[in-house]
Amino acid sequence: MEIFEGLVYVKYGRIGSKSEGPDYYLQTWDREFLLKYRDRGPWELDYYLEFFCRKFVEVTGKYDQETNIVKVTTVEEICVEHIPKKMEYS
C-alpha cells in the first residue's frame, strides 16, 4: 500500500458520450491520479469519493503505473492550507 496526499476533484463527461458520469482525481504537488474505489457504471456516482471532493486528503491504496490509477483502500481528510509537497511514487 502506498500513501498519497493532495486534493480530490471530479471531472464530468468523457469524450464520446454525454451520459458518462464523473471521474475522481487526486491532484498532488506534481501530478494527478485517477482514483478508483469500487467498480461502478460510467454514469454512477461513487458516494465514498464524492464525499471528499474539494478536500485535502490522504489516500491509501495501490498504484498501477500503466493505467495511472490508484485503487483506493481508505481516504482521510487532512488539515493543510495547500497541496502537500512532492512525495516519492513508484
VOKOL-302282 format. One line per field, with one value per residue: residue in three letters; x, y, z of N, C-alpha, C, CB in turn. Coordinates in pm, 1 decimal, m for minus. Glycine has a CB too. Layout:
REM residues N
aa <- [ALA  ...]
n.u <- [X  ...]
n.v <- [Y  ...]
n.w <- [Z  ...]
ca.u <- [X  ...]
ca.v <- [Y  ...]
ca.w <- [Z  ...]
c.u <- [X  ...]
c.v <- [Y  ...]
c.w <- [Z  ...]
cb.u <- [X  ...]
cb.v <- [Y  ...]
cb.w <- [Z  ...]
//
This chain:
REM residues 90
aa <- [MET  GLU  ILE  PHE  GLU  GLY  LEU  VAL  TYR  VAL  LYS  TYR  GLY  ARG  ILE  GLY  SER  LYS  SER  GLU  GLY  PRO  ASP  TYR  TYR  LEU  GLN  THR  TRP  ASP  ARG  GLU  PHE  LEU  LEU  LYS  TYR  ARG  ASP  ARG  GLY  PRO  TRP  GLU  LEU  ASP  TYR  TYR  LEU  GLU  PHE  PHE  CYS  ARG  LYS  PHE  VAL  GLU  VAL  THR  GLY  LYS  TYR  ASP  GLN  GLU  THR  ASN  ILE  VAL  LYS  VAL  THR  THR  VAL  GLU  GLU  ILE  CYS  VAL  GLU  HIS  ILE  PRO  LYS  LYS  MET  GLU  TYR  SER]
n.u <- [83.7  40.9  85.2  m76.3  m98.2  m313.8  m545.2  m880.2  m1076.4  m1335.6  m1412.7  m1635.4  m1804.9  m1668.1  m1490.7  m1686.9  m1933.1  m2230.1  m2355.4  m2189.0  m2063.3  m1902.8  m1544.5  m1305.7  m1037.2  m706.6  m521.8  m191.7  117.9  276.3  148.8  m145.4  m376.2  m594.6  m867.0  m994.6  m1240.8  m1437.3  m1595.5  m1809.8  m2082.4  m2026.9  m2184.8  m2257.5  m2239.7  m1971.8  m2022.8  m1861.6  m1611.6  m1713.8  m1788.5  m1545.2  m1474.3  m1318.8  m1160.8  m867.9  m678.8  m557.6  m470.8  m481.8  m367.4  m331.7  m109.1  m122.0  101.7  84.7  m179.7  m219.7  m383.7  m509.2  m600.5  m818.0  m798.1  m841.1  m954.9  m869.7  m950.0  m732.7  m580.0  m460.2  m311.8  m248.2  m167.9  14.8  375.6  584.5  579.6  742.9  677.6  618.5]
n.v <- [m118.9  222.0  571.4  871.2  1224.3  1499.2  1695.7  1615.7  1601.2  1630.2  1523.5  1563.5  1398.1  1223.3  1189.2  1118.9  1036.6  1166.3  1072.4  968.6  957.6  1097.7  1120.2  1060.2  1237.6  1271.8  1541.8  1593.3  1739.4  1745.2  1603.5  1428.3  1174.8  916.8  808.6  507.5  353.6  155.4  m88.4  45.6  169.6  375.5  600.8  630.9  775.4  775.5  745.6  736.6  852.2  1091.1  1231.5  1338.0  1530.6  1831.0  1856.7  1840.1  1550.5  1233.2  954.1  607.7  336.2  116.6  171.8  171.7  184.0  162.9  229.6  461.4  469.9  485.8  244.3  273.1  226.0  345.9  675.9  977.2  1289.1  1569.4  1840.2  2102.1  2392.4  2410.2  2213.7  1933.9  1906.3  1741.5  1385.7  1065.6  848.7  524.7]
n.w <- [0.0  m72.1  12.2  m63.3  m89.3  m132.2  m330.7  m380.2  m669.0  m921.3  m1255.0  m1522.5  m1796.1  m2018.9  m2329.8  m2613.2  m2514.1  m2377.3  m2159.1  m1970.3  m1645.1  m1353.6  m1310.0  m1066.0  m928.5  m789.5  m709.8  m680.3  m561.8  m795.1  m1000.7  m1133.7  m1029.8  m1126.5  m937.6  m801.4  m631.3  m614.5  m831.8  m1077.5  m1275.1  m1569.3  m1550.8  m1291.3  m963.7  m724.9  m412.9  m187.0  m264.4  m360.6  m132.5  m46.6  m231.6  m338.1  m111.6  95.3  120.7  253.2  84.4  88.7  m89.1  m377.5  m637.1  m986.9  m1233.2  m1513.8  m1589.2  m1450.1  m1227.5  m898.3  m682.1  m440.5  m92.6  161.4  257.7  409.2  549.5  559.4  737.8  585.8  429.2  164.8  m129.5  m29.6  m34.3  m281.7  m288.5  m289.5  m555.4  m683.7]
ca.u <- [0.0  112.3  11.3  m73.5  m166.1  m349.4  m680.8  m971.2  m1170.3  m1412.3  m1431.3  m1753.9  m1817.2  m1557.5  m1508.7  m1760.0  m2066.7  m2280.9  m2418.1  m2091.8  m2059.5  m1781.5  m1418.3  m1249.9  m892.7  m629.6  m418.0  m80.4  203.7  334.5  71.8  m278.2  m402.7  m733.9  m899.4  m1098.1  m1272.3  m1511.9  m1648.3  m1938.1  m2113.7  m1966.4  m2280.8  m2287.8  m2154.2  m1909.2  m2057.7  m1748.2  m1518.9  m1789.1  m1783.9  m1416.1  m1447.7  m1274.2  m1098.0  m733.1  m691.5  m451.9  m528.1  m403.6  m411.5  m232.8  m90.7  m89.6  172.3  41.7  m307.3  m219.2  m499.2  m488.2  m712.6  m829.2  m835.6  m900.9  m933.5  m889.2  m931.7  m620.6  m589.2  m346.0  m353.0  m217.3  m132.8  143.4  491.0  604.4  615.9  800.9  584.7  686.5]
ca.v <- [0.0  349.4  686.0  989.4  1338.9  1600.2  1748.5  1534.4  1676.8  1545.4  1567.0  1503.1  1392.8  1172.8  1207.2  1014.7  1011.6  1267.4  1007.8  914.7  1038.5  1157.5  1054.2  1122.7  1253.2  1326.5  1633.3  1604.2  1855.1  1747.5  1528.3  1386.2  1032.2  875.4  727.9  405.7  293.5  31.5  m98.1  114.5  208.0  504.9  707.8  630.2  844.0  696.6  829.5  742.2  954.7  1216.3  1299.1  1403.3  1628.1  1964.8  1848.6  1784.5  1417.4  1133.6  834.8  485.5  246.2  53.6  249.7  98.3  278.9  152.5  298.7  581.8  460.2  444.4  167.3  330.7  145.6  441.0  818.8  1056.0  1432.0  1626.5  1985.6  2174.3  2513.3  2395.0  2075.3  1897.1  1894.1  1616.7  1261.1  971.3  748.8  416.6]
ca.w <- [0.0  m80.4  65.5  m149.5  m29.3  m230.4  m339.3  m460.8  m751.5  m1012.3  m1393.8  m1583.5  m1940.4  m2100.0  m2473.4  m2683.2  m2462.3  m2284.9  m2044.5  m1876.4  m1524.9  m1300.5  m1280.0  m946.4  m939.6  m678.6  m756.7  m586.9  m588.5  m928.7  m1100.0  m1091.5  m1036.3  m1131.1  m820.1  m818.4  m502.3  m639.0  m967.5  m1093.1  m1412.0  m1601.7  m1524.4  m1148.2  m867.0  m620.0  m298.2  m93.9  m313.6  m375.3  m3.1  m28.3  m337.6  m297.2  20.8  100.8  179.2  246.4  23.3  96.6  m194.2  m464.6  m759.4  m1108.6  m1319.7  m1653.7  m1610.5  m1366.4  m1137.6  m759.7  m628.9  m306.8  23.6  255.2  236.8  530.7  530.0  634.4  753.5  530.0  359.1  23.0  m164.0  31.2  m124.6  m354.5  m222.1  m384.5  m607.9  m756.5]
c.u <- [87.7  23.1  34.1  m147.6  m194.4  m494.7  m764.7  m1063.0  m1233.7  m1417.7  m1551.8  m1738.8  m1692.4  m1590.1  m1586.7  m1900.0  m2106.5  m2337.4  m2318.3  m2069.6  m1920.8  m1662.6  m1356.9  m1097.7  m834.0  m519.8  m311.6  4.9  246.3  256.9  m65.7  m292.9  m553.0  m758.3  m1008.8  m1119.5  m1343.5  m1554.3  m1784.9  m1958.7  m2055.5  m2058.5  m2309.3  m2188.3  m2088.3  m1925.2  m1946.1  m1650.7  m1586.2  m1784.4  m1655.4  m1382.4  m1418.8  m1219.3  m955.2  m739.7  m558.7  m517.5  m430.3  m457.0  m296.7  m228.9  m50.3  m28.6  122.5  m84.6  m316.2  m340.7  m452.9  m614.3  m719.0  m870.1  m905.8  m869.5  m960.9  m863.7  m814.9  m637.0  m458.7  m399.1  m331.9  m180.9  4.5  251.8  504.4  645.0  673.2  696.8  665.0  675.8]
c.v <- [124.7  460.4  805.8  1101.1  1442.1  1639.9  1658.6  1627.8  1582.7  1609.1  1492.4  1497.0  1351.0  1190.7  1089.6  988.9  1120.9  1204.3  954.7  1012.6  1079.1  1061.5  1131.2  1121.5  1304.0  1412.4  1642.9  1723.5  1861.8  1671.6  1493.6  1235.4  1010.0  784.2  628.3  340.0  159.3  27.9  m32.5  143.9  344.7  624.0  721.9  713.7  741.6  779.8  838.4  851.6  1090.6  1298.7  1381.3  1505.3  1765.6  1966.7  1795.4  1653.6  1341.3  1005.3  719.5  391.4  190.4  129.1  158.8  197.3  277.2  232.2  432.0  587.3  418.5  371.7  196.4  226.4  234.6  584.4  886.9  1202.3  1478.9  1778.0  2049.4  2294.4  2503.8  2249.3  2043.4  1877.9  1752.9  1500.7  1169.8  868.1  645.1  437.9]
c.w <- [0.0  m26.8  m26.2  m76.4  m136.8  m221.1  m428.7  m539.1  m852.5  m1151.0  m1449.0  m1734.4  m2014.3  m2247.5  m2530.6  m2632.1  m2364.7  m2158.7  m1943.2  m1763.1  m1481.1  m1292.5  m1163.9  m956.2  m809.3  m738.2  m648.6  m627.1  m734.0  m1036.0  m1048.0  m1113.4  m1045.1  m1011.6  m853.6  m683.1  m519.9  m785.0  m971.8  m1240.2  m1441.6  m1575.1  m1374.4  m1068.4  m776.9  m493.2  m195.2  m137.4  m327.4  m245.9  13.7  m137.4  m279.4  m154.5  5.6  178.0  175.5  197.5  41.1  m9.8  m274.4  m597.2  m874.5  m1207.3  m1463.0  m1682.1  m1536.6  m1273.4  m999.1  m715.5  m479.9  m203.9  125.2  213.4  369.8  498.9  615.3  638.3  706.2  453.9  208.7  m3.3  m104.1  m74.2  m178.4  m263.7  m328.9  m424.7  m684.7  m905.5]
cb.u <- [m95.0  155.9  55.6  m138.3  m81.4  m319.2  m680.4  m1054.4  m1099.6  m1555.2  m1302.3  m1880.3  m1858.8  m1529.0  m1372.3  m1684.2  m2073.9  m2387.6  m2505.0  m1959.4  m2124.6  m1809.2  m1321.8  m1297.8  m857.5  m570.6  m476.9  4.2  326.6  470.1  145.3  m388.1  m343.1  m768.5  m942.6  m1058.4  m1358.8  m1636.2  m1656.6  m1943.5  m2265.4  m1924.8  m2411.4  m2288.9  m2235.0  m1756.0  m2182.4  m1675.9  m1460.4  m1935.8  m1795.4  m1308.6  m1566.2  m1389.3  m1181.2  m632.2  m799.4  m379.7  m560.1  m410.4  m506.5  m265.7  14.9  m216.7  319.5  18.8  m421.3  m215.7  m603.7  m456.2  m696.9  m929.1  m711.1  m850.3  m1025.6  m795.9  m1060.9  m483.2  m619.1  m259.6  m278.0  m101.4  m132.4  128.5  619.7  709.1  492.8  925.2  475.5  628.2]
cb.v <- [0.1  379.7  718.7  960.1  1400.7  1551.0  1893.5  1436.0  1795.4  1521.9  1540.6  1581.5  1522.6  1024.0  1221.7  890.5  874.2  1351.9  896.2  883.2  966.4  1212.2  1049.5  1049.6  1348.1  1213.5  1774.4  1473.3  1851.1  1693.0  1401.5  1464.4  958.8  803.4  817.3  299.6  388.7  20.6  m245.9  245.8  207.6  506.0  681.4  487.5  946.1  662.9  776.8  604.6  912.6  1186.6  1196.6  1299.6  1635.9  2063.8  1757.2  1884.6  1338.0  1113.6  858.2  421.0  316.0  m97.5  359.5  27.7  249.6  7.6  209.9  706.6  359.8  567.5  12.5  444.9  77.2  414.8  876.4  1007.2  1510.3  1586.9  2024.4  2082.5  2632.0  2490.5  2053.9  1769.2  1934.3  1636.3  1195.0  902.3  814.2  280.1]
cb.w <- [121.6  m226.5  212.1  m290.8  84.8  m368.4  m392.6  m371.3  m823.1  m957.9  m1481.5  m1546.0  m1989.2  m2068.3  m2544.5  m2676.5  m2394.7  m2352.5  m2091.2  m1946.8  m1415.9  m1165.5  m1405.9  m817.3  m1053.7  m587.0  m791.0  m584.1  m499.6  m921.9  m1139.7  m1168.8  m913.7  m1266.4  m702.6  m928.1  m419.4  m545.0  m1014.3  m1008.7  m1435.8  m1746.0  m1600.4  m1095.8  m783.4  m652.0  m232.3  m86.7  m447.7  m414.0  109.7  m22.8  m434.1  m308.9  117.0  167.2  105.9  386.0  m127.5  239.6  m285.0  m487.3  m738.6  m1169.3  m1318.1  m1690.2  m1567.1  m1454.3  m1192.1  m665.4  m657.3  m307.0  87.0  398.3  121.8  645.2  565.1  570.5  901.9  437.1  413.1  m20.2  m320.3  113.8  m52.8  m461.2  m148.8  m324.7  m699.1  m719.0]
//
